[in-house]
Amino acid sequence: MEIRKICDDTSDMSMWELAHNQVFVKDREAWYRDFEREISARDLVREVYRKHVTTEDAEDLADDELFDEIMLEAGAYGTDDMEGVCSILYTALWGMAEVREWLKDYETHGLPTTMRPEVLQQAIDTYGSRAQEEMAIEEMAELTKAIVKRHRAKDKASYDKAMSGITEEMADVIIMLTQLLMFYGNRKDVQKAIDEKVKRLAGRLNGEREKLQSAAMDAAAEVMQSAT
């Protein structure tokens, strides 16, 4: 199965595409869309609630906080009545919206992957983890060489050839890194390390921006002093 990116352009969707884009995040809130309209998940469930549920809570639906409390309490009813069904619908909508946003971020910034991890596991089982570790070392070295070739490219033809090589070697490295994660079994630890390193990097970048802003202000002040 080829991984398909979520369709952000919803102006011309088939039913299959709509199924993967029916809920989304807008203005930090879960929204629903179909071929006719876009509406917040709250307003959609309010609409269903008012049409099919007759309770004293109906007047409180306009307040978002009260609405959320009503939905939370109604979840205890399950499918025994429409209040419970509305709660299930609302929970599913905002949950799907959050998952879609996570997937969008992954598609934009995450490493490419394969939908056939069983093949990589077969490679580990067939060749052994030691052999695959050595292959990972070789592939990372090949990627290093490919990047150096790009730096040394003298013309467009050699540059394009180097970029093609980088693409191939990056694919090989990602495949081998995936196998390392599979037989080391340390995916959570790697993710935690990534999160910590990116957090530290963000802190350093903020510090650099503050230094640049301070330097710019000092330079501006010197210009103003010399002008006076």
Secondary structure, 3 states (H helix, E strand, C coil): CCCCCCCCCCCCCCHHHHHCCCEEEECCEEEEECCCCEEEHHHHHHHHHHHHCCCHHHHHHHCHHHHHHHHHHHHHHCCCCHHHHHHHHHHHHHHHHHHHHHHHHHHHHCCCCCCCHHHHHHHHHHHCHHHHHHHHHHHHHHHHHHHHHHHCCCCHHHHHHHHHHHHHHHHHHHHHHHHHHHHHCCHHHHHHHHHHHHHHHHHHHHHHHHHHHHHHHHHHHHHHHHHC
